[in-house]
Amino acid sequence: MINYIKRLNGISLRYRLIIAVVLCILLPWAMTYVVSNYFTKDVLEKRAVKQSEDSLRMIEMSLKKSLDELMYISNFVQFDTEFNKLLKSYRLIDQGSPNVSQKIALHNIKITNYLEGITDLLGPSYITILLNDELYYMNYPASEYDPLSFYNEPWFDELNELTFYETYWIGTHPTYIESDVNNEPYLSSIGRLIKQSNQVQANVIVSFHESDISNIFRNFSSEREQKFYLTDKEGVIFSSVVTDEIGEVLTYDLSKDSAYQIVQYNDKDHLLVTYPVAYNDWKLVSLVPYKKTIGNINLVTRTTIIIQGIFLLLFLIALIVLIRETTKPLTRLSHVTKEVEEGNLEVRAGVIGNNDVAKLGQSFDTMLDTIENKIEQIKVQEEAKRSAELEMLQAQINPHFLFNVLNAIRLNISMNGDKDSAKLIQSLSSLLRMTINRNNAFISLQEEIDIIQHYVRLMNFRHGHYVVLELEIEPDAGKEEVPRFFLQPVIENAITHGYNEIKGKVTISAVLDKVNNLTIKVSDNGPGMDQEIMQEMETSFFESTPDRLKSHHSFNGIGLKNVYQRMRIIYGEAFQMKLSSQIGKGTVYTFHIPRKWEE
């Protein structure tokens, strides 16, 4: 993963933007497809469940009508006063009378007519009434079925355990009417008890054709291959369109409270929905193939998403082309920066336009122009430094020979008693020593002042006038290091131009300010200068051409302009040199030298 991220960081901005756009478009589209498919599937499932529930509700209403008829028949037999009197009248027949057979036959006809009247009114059904003394009445011929066989059924004992008002739902079982075996193989039955003083007087069994229920199922079957079942709570099938399925068990948990289940039926997913039946714990079950339920609508949804994906892909292609065109200037800038890195400063991006990227390219070109100008300025400065160094080398002669000769002359003069000439030669020797020996670029300010004292002594001798040198140097300031010979041109300028065969005074002061910067002032009481001449001098300080840096008339070949340029090269922008002068009041040179300079 880390290597993948490193590799991703190494690709260009253009391809990173393209990757980001692809991800930002395709990922939401894919997520929309998944989420839409999920929620659509959920909505379709709920719709299919509602359709199945509506169908089951309508089936239950039709089924309830048939069950109501059964309940009515059983209630009539159990509670109708006239019918119960008719049943009891059998026991009033005198079994010893000569026409007992006729009376019994007449009694049976009356009961049969009662029962047939009920079934003709409500619908076809089979009614069986079993009395305690093995008497029985039914609305079907005895040749079809022996009613006494009910005593052998496994559920008959449970029927006798009922209370007076309870109903025993026998469920679906093979028909006991022999003539119906082929056409109506199954019947659905219920059982009731007729009790008197908590004693069972009779058992009532009412049956109707199972096909009455399956025909209801057929009416609600659709092209979705939907299946309906009537089952008990254990899943035993009581009714189905397919007769062979009756008696089988649906191996699903029909007791769940959930509205529906996705189950496997014949190795395929089916949507299972249940609905309770009135009067008992039977259930109506609906099974619909899952794909038939939501497959077609899902196909429409997928087609819609795919069409959206095609349009998004076209939009993505257009966006990638737009990104490539937009990032072309950045690609150009990338190539230019590589060439600049290799040393080619003449190359330019040449980006045209007013947008942000174009302005960036134009700023980059401007920066390259500025760098080239700075390099040219540095070359000029370096050339000036090399020229000054060359002059210093050309000025060097054999120092030991010169110093020895001057010392010999000084000793000879001193021995002859001319001490003033000896001091002059000593000053000249010291000054020449400092001039010729240029190994140390920096000396202390006190050493620089000593050189100035020797120089003033020689200048006074040379010009035949007397210039007084006053010093106001703080002890700490005298210890600060300064460039060698930077004050000499200033003093020379003051003596040469300020005092022409007259006496004068030059004052040198040096202090350390609050931030420990060195401030040096050189002032004279000469004639001064007007503002125009002073402005010309200040302007000439800033001219950096080599021809203007030279002053061969100065003592050591270093002019006043050279002093300024030299100090700016050493100290940078932190160095400041100021000039102030008034006619008749002299001239003041002020130097602000930082203690830490740019090397």
N, C-alpha and C positions, 0 to 999 in steps of 0.2 A: 504493500500500500504506500509506504514511504517513497519507494523508488518510482511508483506511478506518479505521485505528487511532484517529485523532483523533475520527472520527465515532462509533466504538464507545465511546470514553471519555466521550462526551457524553450517552449514553443513561442512563436510570435504572437503579438497582440491580435493580429487579424484572425489567426486560427483559434485563439482562445475565445474571441467574440463569436466566431461561427459555432464553436462547440457549445458555448453558453446559449446561443439562440436555439440551436437544435434541441438541447435539453429542455429549455424553457417552453418549447412548443410541443415536442413529442411527449414529454413526461405528463404534462397536464392532459393532453389528449388521451394517452393510455389510461391515466387515472380516471378520466371522465368515462371512458369506455367501461372500465371495470366497475366503477361506482354506479353508473347508469344501468349496466347489465344487472348488478346486484339488486338495486332498488326496483328496477322494472320487473325483475323476477319475483320480488316480494309482492309487488302490487298485483301481478298477474296471478300469483298463487292465491292471494286473498280474493281476487275476483272469481277464480275457479271454485274456491271454497264456498263463496256466497251462492254461486250458481247451483252447486251441489246441494247446499242447505235448502235453497228454495225448492229444488226438485223433491228433496226428502220431506220437506214440510207439506208439499202438495200431496205426496204419496201417503204421508201419515194421516192427512185429513180424509182421504179416500179409504184408507185401511180402518180408520176409526169408525167410519160409517158401518163397515162390515162387522167390526167388533161390537159396535153399539147394538146391532141387530141380534148378535149372539147373547149379549147381556140382557136385551129385552126379552128374548125367548126364555132364558133361564129364570129371569125375574117373574115372568108370567106364570111359568110352571110352579115356581116356588111361592108366589104371593097371591095369585088370583084365587079369590074365595070360591067362585063357582067351580073352577077347575079342581080345586082341592076337595070340594064336596063330592064332585063326580068321582074322584079317585077313592074317597072313603066309602062311597055308596056300594062299592063292590062287596065290602064286608057285610052289608045289610041284606045281601041276596041269600035267600034260604036255600042252602045247598041240598035240602031234602025234597024240595018242591018238584013236581013232575016236569015242569017247564024250565028247570034251572039252566039248561043249555041255551035256551032261547034268551033268557035274561042276561046270561054272561055275554053272549054274542052281541046283544043289543048294547050292553055296557061298553064293550070294546069298540063298537062302531062309533058311539058317542065320543069316546076319548080320541079315536083316530081322526074323526071329523074336526075336533078341536085343534089337534096338532097340525093337520093339513091346512086348516084355515090360517093358522099362524104362518106357516111356511109359504103359503100362497101369497100372503100379504107382504111379508118381509123379504122373502127370497128363498131360494132352494137351500135346505139344510136338513140334517138328519138329527132327530130327537129320540133319545132313549131314556125311559124312566124305569128304574129297577126298584121293586118293592122288596120288603124284608122276606116275605114268604115265597121268594122266587117268582113272583108275579112280575110282569114287565109289560110296558106299552112302548110302541115306537111307530114312526110314520113311514116305515119301509117294510117290505115283506119279510117274514121270518126266514124265507128261503134264501134271502141275500146274506143274512148274518144272524147267528144265534146270540141274542143280547146277553145271555148268561156267561158268554165267553169274556165279558168285561171283568168278571171277578178274577180272571187269571192275569190280567195286565199288571205290570210291576208298579204302576202309579196308583192302583186302586186303593191300596192301604193308605197312601198319603191323602187321597181324596176323603177318606172317612175321618181323618184327623182335623178336618176343617171346622171352623165355627159356622154359625148359622148364616152369617152375612158374607163369608169369604167365598172367593172364586178360585178354583184350581185351573191354571192354564196348562193344559196338557201339551200343547204345541202341535207340531206337524208329525204325522205318523202315516204308515201305509194305510190305504183305504181298507175298511172292513166290509164294504159293499162289493160283492163278488162281481156284479155286472159292470162296475166302474174301474176294475183293475187296469184295463188297457187304456181307457180314455182319461180317467181321473185317478192316477195311481196314489195320490196323497190327499189326506184330509187334515184340517186343523180343528182341534177340539178344545172345549172347556168342560169343567165339571162343577156341580153344585150339590148341596145336601138339603133335603127337606127334613127338618127335625121337629119333634114335639116333645116337650118336657125333657129336653136334652137327649132324647132318644132318636136315632136315625130312622126315619120313616121311609125315605126313598133316596136314590141317587139319580141325579139328572145329568145326562151327557149330551151336549149339543155339538154337532160337527158341521163344517162347511168345506167346500172344495178349496184346496190350496191354490188351484188355478185362478181363483178369484183375486188372489194377491198378485200372482205372477203376471196376470193380465194388466194389472195396474202398473207394474214395472215396465211392461212392454210399451205402454202408452207414453212413458217418460224417457224411454231410451232414445238416444240421439246418435248422430253420426260420429260422436267422439268416442264410440266404443265403450260407453259408460255401462257399468254393471251395478245392479241393485240387489241387496240381500236383506232378508228378515232373519235375525238371529236372536238367540238368547244371550244372556250376559257372558256365557262361556264361549261364544262364537259359533255355536252349532247352528247350521243353516236350516231355517224353517221354510223358507220360500226363495225361489230363484227362477229366472227365466229358463235356465238350463236345469231340467228335472234331475239329471244325474248328480248335480251338486248338492241336492237336498240330503241332509244328514251328515255332510262333511263339516269339518271345523276350520274356521278362519283362524290361522295361528298368529293373530295380532292382538295386541293389548287394547281391547275395546273399552276398557274402564278408564282410560286416560281422559283428563279434563281438557286437554288441548283441542283446539278447534279442528285440527287436521293432522295427518301424518303422511310422510313420504315412505311408502313400503315397497317391498319387492313382491311382485305378483307375476308368475310365469316368467321369471328372470328379467322383468322390466320394472322400471320405477312407475308406481301408481300413486295417485293422490287419494287417500282414504279419508272419508268424512262420515261421521256417525250422527244419528238423531234418535232421541228416545221415543218410545211408543207409549201411548196412554194406557192405563189400567194395569200394566205389568212392567217387568224389567227387560222386555224385549227391546231390540235396537234395529233401526234401519241403517244399512251400510251402503255407501256409494264408493265405487272404485273407478277412477278415471285414469287412463294412460297419461303420465306426466307430460310427455312430449306433445301429445295431442292437445293438452290443455294450454300450454304456454309456448309451444314450439313455433307456431306461425307468427305470433306477435313478437317473439324473440328474434325471429328472422328479420322482421321489419325494423326492429331496433338496431340490430347489427348492421343492416344495410344502410341505415341512416348514419350510424357512426362511421362506417367505411367511407361514405360520400363526404362526410365532414373531414375525415383524414386526408382524402384526396385534395380537397380545397386547401387544407392546412399545409400539405406538402407543396402545392404550387406557391402558396404564400411564403413558405420557408425558402424555396428556391429564389424567389424574387428578393427576399430579405438578405440572403447570402450574397447575391449579386450587388445589392445596395451597399452591404458592408465592405465588400471588396473594393468598390469604387470609392467609398468614403475613406478607407484606410490606405489608399494608394500613397497619399502624401506621407503618412507615417512610415510606410515601407521605404519610400525614397529617403526620408530622414535617417532611417536605420542604416541604409547603405552609405549615406554621407558620413555618419558618425564612425562607421568602420574605417572609411578611407582617412578621416581625420586622425583616428587612433593610429593608423599606420604612418602618419606624418605628412599627409597631403593637406595643406591648409588652403590651397587654392580652389578646392572643390566647393560647390554651393548647391543647396537643395533646389532653389529656383521654383518654389511652390507659389502658385498664383491663386488669389481669392481673398475673401473677407471673413471666412469662417474661422473657428478657433484653431483648427489644424493648420490652415494656411498661415495664420498669424504666428503660430509656433515655428513653422518653417522659416518665415521671414525674420523672426527674432533670432533664430539660430544662425542665419546668414549674417545678420548684423553683428552678432557676437563674434563670428569668425573674422569679420572685417576689423572689429576692435582689437582682437588678439593680434592680427597681422600688424596693425598700427603700433601696438605696444611693443611687439618684437622689433620693429624698425627703430623705435625710440631707444630701446635697450641697446641695439647695435650701435647707434650713434654715441650713446653714453660710454659704452665699452671702448669704442674707437677713441673717444676723448681721453679716457683713462690710460689707454695704451700709449697715446701721444705724450701725455704728461710723464709717464714712466720712462719713455724713450728720452725725453729731454733731461730727466734726472740722471739717466745713465750716461748721456753725452757730457753732462756737467761734471761727472766724476773724473778726477785726476788722481795721481798717486798721492794719497793723503799723508802717508808717513813722511815722504820727502818734504811736502809743503809745511807740515807741522814742525818738523825738525828745523827747517830753515828759519821759520818765524820765531821759534824759541831761541835760536842762536842769535838772531838780530835783537830780540828783546833783552837777552842777557848782556849783549855788547853795549846796548844803549843804557841799560841800567847801571852797568859798571862805569860808564862815562858820566853818570849823574843825572841823566835826563829821564826822571821818573814819569813825567807826563807822557812822553813818547812810549815808554815801556808799557804803561797802562793801555795806551791805544793799541799797541801791537798785541797785548794780551786779549783785549776785547775782540780784535780782528781774528785772532787765533781761535778763540772760543766760538765765535760766530761761524767761522769757516768749518770748524769741527762739526758743529751741529748741522750745517748745511750739507756737508759732504757725507757724513755718516747718517744715512737714512734707513738704517735697519729697523729702527723702532718708529712705527707710525704714530704712536701716542706717547706723550710725556705728561708729567704733572703740570698743572697751571703755574706753579711756582717756578718750575724750570723754564716754561715759556716766558715768564716775566723776566727771568735772568737774561734770556736771550735778547729780550726787548731792551733791557738796560744797556747791554753791550752795544746793541744796534744804535741806540740814541746817542751814546758817547761818540761813536764813529761818525754819525750824521752831524753832530755838533762840530766835530773837528773838520769834517769835509766842507760844510757850508759856511763855517766861520761865524755862526750865531749860536745862541744858547737857548736850548729848549729844555724846560724843567719837566721831569717825569715824576708825577705824584701817584702813589699806589695806595689803594684802599681795599686790600685783599683780606677777607675773613680767613682764619686759619683752616677751617674745614673746607672752604672753597679752594684754597691753594693746593689741597691734596687731590683734587679731582683731576682725572686724566682728560686731556684734550688733544686734538690733532696738532701735530708739530708744525710750527710756523704759520698758524692760522691768523695770529694777531699782527705779525710783522708787516704784511701789506697794508693793513689799516693804519699803523703808526707811520709807515713810509708816506702814505697818501696825505696824512695830517701834516707831516713835517714839510714835504715837498710843496704842497699846494696851499698850506695854511700859513706858513711862516717863511717868507722870502726876505732873508737878511734882517729879520727882526726877532726879538725874543718872544717866547711863547710858553705855554704850559699845556701838557697832555696829562689827563687824569684817567687812570685805569681802576675800575672798581669791580669787585666780584663777590656775589652772595649766593647762598642756597635758599630757595624759597620754601614755602610750606610743604610742597610735594617733592622737595629735594631736587628740583631742577636748578641748573646752574645759570645764573643771569650775569652777563659781563657787559659793562658799559665802557666805551672809549670816547672821551670827550676832549675837545680842544677849545681854546679861546681865540681861534683864528678869525679871519674875516667872514666865514660862512658863505652861503650861496643862496640864490633866489629859488623860488619854487619850481621854475621851469627846468633849471639845471638839475635840481634834486630829483625831479620826476624822471628826467632822462637817465640819471644814474640808477634809480630804482628799476626802471624798465630794462636797462642793460643787464641787471643781475639775473633776469629770468631767461636771457637768450643763451641757448646751450650749444651753438655751433662751435666747432673747434677753433676757428679763426678768432673768435671773440674771447676765447678763454686765455689767450696768450697776452703777456705784457712784458716784452723783452727789456723794457726800461726799468722794471723793478729789480730789486737786489737779487732775488733767487729765481727769477723767471716765473713767479706765481703772482698774477694780478689780482686786483680786488674782486673782479667777476669770478675768477677761478676759485677764490676763497668761498664765495657763496655756493657755486656749483659743487665744490668739493664737500662742503658741509652737508648739503642736501643729499648727496650720494651716500654719505656715511650715516646720517641720522634720519633721512627720509623726511616725511611731511611734518614730523614733530619739531624739527629745527626751524627757528624763525630769526630773521635778521631785519632790523628796522633802522631807518635813517631819518634823522630830523636835523634841520639846520635853519638858521635865520641869519640874514646879512648883519654883520657887526657883532653877532653873539656866538659864533662858532658852530661846530658840528658835533652831533652825538651819534655814535654807532652802538646799537643794542643787540646783543646776541642772547637767545634763549636756547640753551643746550640741554636735551634730556639726558638723564643719567644712564638710561638703558636705550640703546639705539638699535636701528635695523642694520644687520650685518649683511 
